[in-house]
């Protein structure tokens, strides 16, 4: 089992993390009666399914976001179950503009830690910066910008009756007016991050634990940990500090645990 440690204080990440697994993939067209549908083979014996996945299908250094159903078929020219639009090519769009994410190259490593002979292109979550030695640290500037974007959205209701009745509705409202909000909502939905991850009273929570579905690559540890951190910040209005630990089990399930302390 691979174990990584992140120390996060006042929203800042101080520990460097080693880059993890990347799997090359291939688009596969369906056979009759699914000849007009597409699947994406991850390259590790599985295919994308049950939600969103960043994919650089043409290896141009830019990944697009695609939604797959429970059978692994890509949705196209429709509204996804979580309320986002995808175009005729299946790519996530906001106001007609395809949403993208730059990719980087890391050594292709199995979840068990065995080095492979080739390198693969894999999406890097926007809040992480990769150092020359292959380690990663959270880009505090970008994270604070995203947190600030959320609080600007919340402050827009000052003096008005707040229209949302749950955290999930609030995040969905943020996603409708902000590209950053839409990106975070997609991330929460992709990894099924609970909107009540801190319990009924977030301000009294002393710890948080979350385990993703199996089949995740080691590279996704950064996406999952970042999503858990942002959810905690949303639930506690940014008034918390936490120390995060991330582990990856043999079946590819990612577990994130955090010790919380409220500020003030």
C-alpha positions in Angstrom: 0.0 0.0 0.0 1.3 3.4 -0.9 0.9 6.1 1.8 1.3 9.8 1.3 1.1 12.6 3.8 -0.2 16.1 3.3 0.0 18.8 6.0 -2.6 21.6 5.3 -2.7 24.6 7.7 -4.9 27.6 7.1 -5.5 26.2 3.6 -1.8 26.0 2.8 -0.1 22.8 1.8 3.5 22.4 3.0 4.4 18.9 2.1 5.6 17.8 -1.4 4.0 14.7 -3.0 5.4 12.2 -5.4 3.7 11.8 -8.7 1.7 8.6 -9.1 0.2 6.3 -11.7 -0.8 7.2 -15.2 -2.5 4.8 -17.6 -2.6 5.3 -21.4 -6.0 4.9 -22.9 -7.8 4.3 -26.2 -11.2 5.3 -27.6 -13.2 2.2 -28.7 -16.2 2.4 -31.0 -19.2 0.1 -30.1 -20.4 -2.8 -32.1 -24.0 -3.2 -33.3 -26.4 -2.2 -31.9 -24.1 0.3 -30.2 -22.2 1.3 -33.4 -22.8 5.0 -32.8 -21.4 4.9 -29.3 -17.9 5.2 -27.8 -16.1 3.8 -24.8 -12.7 4.7 -23.4 -10.4 1.8 -22.4 -8.1 3.0 -19.6 -5.2 0.8 -20.6 -5.3 -1.1 -17.3 -8.0 -3.6 -18.2 -10.9 -1.3 -17.2 -13.0 1.3 -19.1 -14.2 4.6 -18.0 -17.7 4.4 -16.5 -20.0 5.9 -13.9 -19.2 9.6 -14.2 -16.6 12.0 -15.4 -13.1 11.5 -16.7 -10.5 13.9 -18.1 -9.1 12.4 -21.3 -6.5 13.7 -23.8 -7.7 11.5 -26.6 -5.5 12.9 -29.3 -2.4 13.4 -27.2 -2.2 17.1 -27.9 -1.4 18.1 -24.3 -4.9 19.2 -23.5 -7.6 17.0 -21.9 -11.3 17.4 -22.3 -14.0 16.2 -19.7 -16.3 13.3 -20.7 -19.2 11.6 -18.9 -19.7 7.9 -19.1 -22.7 5.8 -18.0 -22.8 2.7 -15.9 -22.0 0.5 -18.9 -19.1 2.7 -20.0 -20.8 4.5 -22.9 -19.8 8.2 -23.4 -22.7 10.6 -23.4 -22.9 13.2 -26.2 -25.1 16.1 -27.2 -27.1 16.0 -24.0 -27.4 17.0 -20.4 -25.6 14.7 -18.0 -27.3 13.3 -14.9 -25.6 15.9 -12.8 -26.9 18.8 -14.9 -23.9 19.6 -17.1 -24.0 19.9 -20.9 -21.8 17.8 -23.3 -21.4 18.6 -27.0 -21.7 16.3 -30.0 -18.2 15.0 -29.4 -19.0 14.3 -25.7 -16.9 17.1 -24.3 -18.1 19.2 -21.3 -19.1 22.7 -22.4 -20.2 25.9 -20.6 -22.0 28.4 -22.8 -20.8 26.4 -25.8 -17.1 26.6 -24.8 -15.3 23.3 -24.4 -13.7 23.0 -20.9 -10.1 21.8 -21.0 -7.2 21.0 -18.7 -3.5 20.8 -19.5 -1.8 17.5 -19.1 1.7 16.6 -18.1 4.0 13.6 -18.4 4.8 11.3 -15.5 6.4 7.9 -15.3 3.8 5.2 -15.8 3.7 3.2 -12.6 1.2 0.5 -11.5 -0.8 1.0 -8.3 1.4 -1.6 -6.6 4.5 0.6 -7.4 6.1 -1.3 -10.3 7.8 0.9 -12.8 6.8 0.5 -16.4 9.0 1.1 -19.4 7.0 3.9 -21.0 5.6 7.4 -20.1 2.0 8.4 -20.5 0.0 11.6 -20.7 -2.3 12.1 -17.7 -4.3 15.0 -16.6 -2.9 17.2 -13.7 -5.5 18.8 -11.5 -5.3 22.5 -11.9 -4.4 23.3 -8.2 -1.2 21.2 -8.2 2.2 22.3 -9.4 4.8 19.7 -10.4 8.4 20.4 -9.4 11.4 19.5 -11.6 12.1 16.4 -9.4 8.6 15.0 -10.1 7.1 15.9 -6.7 3.9 18.0 -6.4 2.8 20.7 -4.1 -0.6 22.4 -4.0 -0.6 25.8 -5.8 -1.7 27.9 -2.9 -2.4 31.0 -5.1 -4.8 29.1 -7.3 -6.5 27.4 -4.3 -7.0 30.8 -2.6 -8.4 32.2 -5.9 -11.0 29.4 -6.1 -11.9 29.8 -2.4 -12.2 33.6 -3.0 -14.4 32.9 -6.0 -16.8 30.8 -3.8 -17.0 33.5 -1.1 -17.6 36.2 -3.7 -20.5 34.1 -4.9 -21.8 33.8 -1.4 -21.5 37.5 -0.7 -23.6 38.3 -3.7 -26.6 37.4 -1.6 -25.9 39.8 1.2 -29.1 41.6 2.1 -31.2 39.1 0.2 -33.0 36.0 1.2 -30.6 33.1 0.6 -32.2 30.9 -2.2 -30.5 27.6 -1.4 -31.5 25.0 1.3 -28.5 22.7 1.3 -24.8 22.6 0.6 -25.4 20.6 -2.6 -27.9 23.2 -3.9 -25.4 26.0 -3.0 -22.6 24.4 -4.9 -24.9 23.8 -7.9 -25.8 27.5 -7.8 -22.1 28.4 -7.7 -21.5 26.1 -10.7 -24.2 27.9 -12.7 -22.5 31.3 -12.4 -18.8 30.4 -12.2 -16.5 28.2 -14.3 -14.4 27.5 -11.2 -17.6 26.5 -9.4 -18.6 24.2 -12.3 -15.1 22.6 -12.2 -15.3 21.9 -8.5 -18.9 20.6 -8.7 -17.8 18.2 -11.5 -14.9 17.1 -9.3 -17.2 16.5 -6.3 -19.6 14.5 -8.4 -16.9 12.5 -10.2 -15.5 11.1 -7.0 -18.8 11.2 -5.0 -17.5 13.5 -2.3 -20.3 13.7 0.3 -21.9 17.1 0.8 -22.2 16.2 4.5 -18.6 14.9 4.8 -18.2 16.9 8.1 -21.4 15.6 9.7 -24.4 17.5 10.9 -22.3 20.1 12.6 -19.1 20.8 10.6 -17.9 23.3 13.3 -17.6 20.5 15.8 -16.1 17.9 13.5 -12.6 16.8 14.7 -11.9 14.3 11.8 -13.1 13.4 8.4 -12.7 10.2 6.4 -13.6 9.4 2.8 -12.9 6.4 0.6 -13.5 6.6 -3.2 -14.8 3.8 -5.4 -12.1 1.2 -6.4 -10.3 1.3 -9.7 -8.7 4.8 -9.3 -5.2 5.4 -10.5 -2.6 6.6 -8.1 -2.4 9.8 -10.0 -6.0 10.6 -8.9 -4.9 10.8 -5.2 -4.3 14.5 -5.9 -7.7 15.1 -7.4 -9.5 13.3 -4.5 -7.5 15.0 -1.8 -8.0 18.4 -3.3 -11.7 17.8 -3.6 -12.0 16.7 0.0 -10.1 19.8 1.1 -12.3 22.2 -0.8 -15.5 20.5 0.4 -14.3 20.9 4.0 -13.5 24.6 3.3 -17.0 25.1 1.8 -18.7 23.4 4.8 -16.7 25.3 7.4 -16.8 28.7 5.7 -13.0 28.5 5.4 -12.7 28.6 9.2 -10.7 25.3 9.6 -7.3 23.9 9.5 -6.5 20.3 8.7 -3.8 17.7 8.4 -4.5 15.2 5.6 -3.4 11.6 5.0 -4.0 9.8 1.8 -3.6 6.0 1.1 -4.2 3.9 -2.0 -5.4 0.3 -1.5 -4.6 -2.6 -3.7 -7.9 -2.4 -5.5 -7.3 1.3 -6.4 -9.6 2.8 -3.8 -8.3 6.1 -2.4 -8.8 6.9 1.3 -8.4 10.4 2.6 -8.5 11.2 6.3 -8.2 14.6 7.9 -7.7 15.8 11.5 -9.7 19.1 11.8 -9.3 22.1 14.0 -11.6 25.1 13.9 -10.1 28.6 13.9 -11.2 31.3 16.2 
